[in-house]
Amino acid sequence: MKNRLLQLFYALTILWIVTLSAYGQQVRVGRTTGDLPYLEYSDGMVRLGADKMGFIDTAIRVLVMDSLENRYKVKLSQNWEAFIPKRFVRSSTHAADTLRESTFLSASWHLSANDRSDVLTVSLPERLPYRSFQSPAPNKIVVDVFGVSTNTTWITQLTQTKIVKNVYREQVEKDVLRIHIELEGQQNWGYSIAYVKNSLRIVVKHAPAKKGIKHLFIAIDPGHGGAAKGAVSPNGTEEKTYNLKFAKALEAYLHRKGVKNVYLTRTEDVDVATTDRVLKLRAVDPDLLISLHLNASSRPEIKGVSTYYHHNGSRTVSKNILEEMIDLGLSEFGLIGNFNFLLNSPTEYTNSLVEIAFLSNEEDEQRILQDKFHQQTAEKIYRGIVKWLKDVQ
């Protein structure tokens, strides 16, 4: 019975491919490529792009269904489709990459640890697309691998692990395998997902070895720079200039409070591409990233402070920073989740973007221009981080 159902599924898939071809759509197998390729849930377009499913590794097999201006529509599984910018897909040169569907079955899993992380390796026959998301309660990482059915009958979990307390699998759809990674504690400190040959490797960072902000590695990202001015006030105040002033004030304050390990993505007026910032941050691997920006609106009466996060693991620190900033007498613009900015998208470290105030509002701008306000902002961000650490450590 099972074999008959599989044969029927493959027959329907082939019929679907033939039907698409009949309507002039080019169906082919591609492989992901480039720096920071990512999948999107839809072909919608807003200022920061469509809602991102997440970054994926290179050389991943994708079935290209259609071409839509600057994106490809790709089939992930029987029920899942996604979109990917064309620059992230190349034609496949793999001899085995035909349109004929294969049976992709998972094999054994192995959970181990090193000095800084726990490592889960999932054996697969092919580099298949995936997505991940974070659950805060209970604290866990969930990874969906598309186009695979479980044949996993052996999951080795070594007792040396420090943050992963359990892993298990769930077949949520007949060709979507869900990986559950349960974590110790209240905070997800970051994780990466990549392939080593055809094995999916999920590296989960340990909590910092020592508690307290003094032992945290904090990265600061002053937005824009160089030719990228960012927002400009009616009076000509440029966002890029004051983002850097706020960043240096925060860096100096952290040093005064005993935080030795602080990294800035730029220290002068230069334009650093967003992708390059993410790649640099991945390389230095901070515990926490704080991005600093100034907001703007076409309505000059709009004012106030807001903080932004994409993943649930970054919500608490963003909320605590916002609450501290409001104490300065700033209006509340809000706590914004699922924010689509590229610097909020990495899962490797906790991160929060702070839109300190509105350059387009005269009252906010006058505060932005004052050195005293730079120092106050640094102190409040510091206090927000300390408050967050007390909650999660």
N, C-alpha and C positions, 0 to 999 in steps of 0.2 A: 504493500500500500504506500509506504514512504517513498519507494523508488518511482512509483507511478506519479505521485504528487510532484516530485522533483522534475520528472520528465515533462509534466504539464507546465510547470513554472518556466523551464528553459524554452519550451515551445512558444509560450506566450511572449517571452522576452525577445526571441528571434522575430516573431510576428510584429512586435512593437518597433524593432529596429527597421524592419522592411517597410513598415507603414511610414515611419519618419522619413526614410530615404525617398519614398514615393512622393512626398510633399516637398522634396528638394532640400531637406535639411541634411547637413553633413554630420553623420554620426561616426565618431572615431575614438580611438584610445589615445589619451595624452598623458604626459607626466608633468608634475609641478616643478617649477624652477624659479630662480631669482632669490633676492633678499626678502625675507619675511612674507612668503606667500600666505594668503588667507582666503577663507571661504566666507560667503555672505548668505544670509537667509533669503534675501529677495533681491530683485533688480530695482528697488526703490532708490531714490536719490535725495538726500538732504545735504546740508552743508558739509558734514564730515563723512559722507558716504553712507551706503546701506548698512543695516544692522549686521555686524560681523559675527559669524559663527565661531571664528577663532583662527589663530595662526596654525599652519600645518607645515610639515617637513617638506623637503624637496624630493623629487623622484617618486612621488606617490601616484599611483595609477588612478586616473579619472576617466570616465566615459563622457565625452563631449557630445551633447545632444543638439545644441543650437548656438548660433552666434547672434549676440544682441549688442550692437555698437561696440563698446569697449569691454564687454564681458562675454564669457561663455556660460551657458547653462549646462550643468553637469549632473549626471545621475549617480547618486551615492549608493542607493539600495532600491529595493522594489518600491518603497513608499517615500523615499527621501530624495529631494533634488536640492541643488544649491547653485550659487553663482560665484564666479571667480574672475578677477580682472585678467584680460588676455595676456598681459605681460608675464603672468605667472604660469603659463601653460606652453609646453613645447610638444611637437609631434614626437610620438614614441618611436624609438628605434629597437625596442625589445622584440625579439623574434616571437615570443609567446603572447605579445599584446595583439590579439585578434578580437573581433567583436563577439566571438563566441563566448558565452558566459562559462566561467569555471566554477567549480565548487571550492570555495575557500573555507577551510576548517582551521580553527585554532588548535594549538597543541599545548604543551606544558607551560606553567608559569613558575617563576623563581623570584622570591623576595629576599634581598640581602641588604647590607649596609656598608657604608664607609665612614670616614671621620665626619663628614658634613651632611650626609644625606642617606636616606633609604632608597633602594633601587628595586623597582618591579620590572621584570622582563617577561613579556608575553610573546611566545613563539607563534609566528604566522607564516603562511607560505608566500605572502605577497605584501608589498607596501600599500596599505589601504587607507583611505581617508578616515578622519576621526574628528570628534569635537570633545570638549570637556567643559565641565561647570563645577562650581563649588557650592556645597551645602553647609550652612553655618550651624545648623542644629538638627541632627548631630553633625559634628565637624567631619566632613569627608570630601573627597574628590571623586567625581563621577566622569568616566571616559566612555564614550560610545564609539565603537569601531564599526564602520559600515561595510556591508558586503561580506560578512563572515558569520558562520554558524559555529557554535561551540562544539569542540571535540576534546575539550580539556578535562582530563581525568586525574591530573596530578598537579597540585599547587604546593610547592615547597615554600615554607615561611621560616626563615632562620630567626632565632630568638635574640640576635644581636641588634635588631631594629630598635630605633629610639622614638620615632614619631608615628610610624604606621603600626596600628595595632591589629588590623585584620584586612584581608583582601578576599573578595569573592566575585563570582561572575553571575550574570543574569541574561538570559536570552529574551530581550524585550520585544523583538520581532524576529521572524524566522531568518533574517539576514542582517540583524543589528545586534552585536554583542556588547553588553554593558559591563564595564569593570568598576567595581566599588572598592574604594580605598578609604578605610576608616582611620581617623587620626586621633592621636592623643591630644589633650588640651583643648583650648578654645580658639586658637589662632592657626590659620593656614599660613605658613611662612613662605610659601612659594613652591612651585614645581615646574619641571620642563618635560615635554614629550617629544621624542624623536625616534627615528629608526636606526638601528645598528644592523646593517644588511636588511633582513626581512623581519627582525624581531623588534617589537615596539617596546621602547625603554622609557619608563616613567620615573623620573628622579625627583624625590620629595625632600625638600630642605629640612634639616633639623632646626629647632628653635635655637636662638643665640645661646652660646654656652653659659654666659653669665647674664643675670637679670639687670634691668635698669638701662636708661637711655645712654649712659656713658659707654656701654659696651655695644651699642648699636652702630652699624655702618649705614649712614644716611646719605642718600644722593639728593641733590637739589637741581632742578631743571628750570633755569630762567628762560621763559618762552621767547620765541622769535630771535631777532638779532640781524645785524648787517642790513642787507636789502629788504629783509622781511621785518617791516616796522611794527606789524600788529595793528592794534587800534590806535587811532590818532584823535585827540580831543579837538573840539572847535578852536581851542587856543593853541593848537600845534604840539601839545605834549604827546610824545611817542611812547607807546607801550613798551617797546623793546628796551628802552633806556631804564625805565623804572622797574621792569622785571629783574634786571641785573642788579639794581640797587637793593631791592628787597632780598634777592638771593644772597648777596654779599653780607647784608645785615644779619640774615639768618645764619649763615656760615659762621660769622664772628661770634654770634650769641651762643651757638652750639659749642664752639671752642671754649668760650668762657665758662660754660657749664660742664666742661670736662669731656665732651664728645670729641674724640681724637680723629675718628675716621669719617671724614666728610668729603664728598666728591661733587663737583659742579660740572654739568654738561658743557657749559661755556663760561669763560671768565672774562671775556671781552666782547666788543661789539662785532661779532661775526655771525654769519648765517650758517647754522648747522641743520642739515636736512633732518626731518623727523625720523626717517628710517635710520639714519646714521646715529641719532641719539639713542634709539632703542638698541641698536647693535652694540654701541659702546656700553650701555647700561647692562646688557646681557653679559658682556665681557667682564665688567668689574663686579657684578653680582651683589648689589646692596641688599640690606635687610628691608629698607624702606626708601621709597622715592616720593619727594614732594615737588610737584610742578607748580610754578608760580606764574600767574597771568593777571592781566587787568581786563575787565569786561567793557562792553560798549553796547549801546542800543540806539535805534533811530528815535526813540522817545526819551528826551532828556530828563524827564522826571523819574525814570527808572534808576534805582540805586541799590547799593548793598553788597553783601558778601555771599559767596556760595562755594561749596566744595563738591567735587565730582569723583565718582568711582565707576568702574565697569564690573568688576567681580565682587561677589558677596564678601570675600575675605578682606576687602578694603573698605567696607562700609563703616565699621566701628571707628577706625582712626579718622575717617573723613567727617563723621558726625561729631567726634570730640573736638576736632580742630574748628569746625563751624561754630560750635557752642562757645568756645573760647573767644573766637573772633567777634561774635555778636556782643560780647561783654565790652568791647571797645566803643559801643554806641552805634555800630553800623546796623543798617537795616538788614533783615534776612531775605536773601533772594532764594535760598533753598539748598537742600541736600539732594543732589542729582545722581541717580543710579543708572546703570546700563549705559553710561556715557561712551560714545563711539570714538573718542579721540585715540589715536594710535598709541600714545604713551601710556594710556590707561589699560590697554589691551593685554600686555604681557602677563603671564601667570607666574613668572619666576620670582617676583618680589611683591610685597604689599605696596600699593601706591595710591596717592591722592593728589588731585589737582585743585589748587586754591585760586579762585577768581577773587582777588582781594577787594576790589571795589570797581565802580564804573567810571571810566575816563570821560564818558559822555555826559555825566552828571556833574554840575559845577561844584556842589558841596563835596562830593566824593573826590573830585579832582584836587581840590584845595588840600585835602588830607594827604592824598598820594604824594604831593609835592614836598611834604614836610619830613625832614630827617627823623623827627620825633616819632612820627607814625611808622616809619620803617622799623625802628627799634621796638615799638609796641607790637607790631605785627610779628616780628621775630619771637618775642616773648610769648605771645599767645599761641603761635604754632608749636613752640617748644612745650608749653603747658598742655596743649591738646595731645601731643605725642606721649607725654608722661602719663596723662590720665588714661590713655589707651593701653599703655603698657601695664599699668596697675590692674586693669580689667582682665588682661589676657595672660600675663606671666604668673 
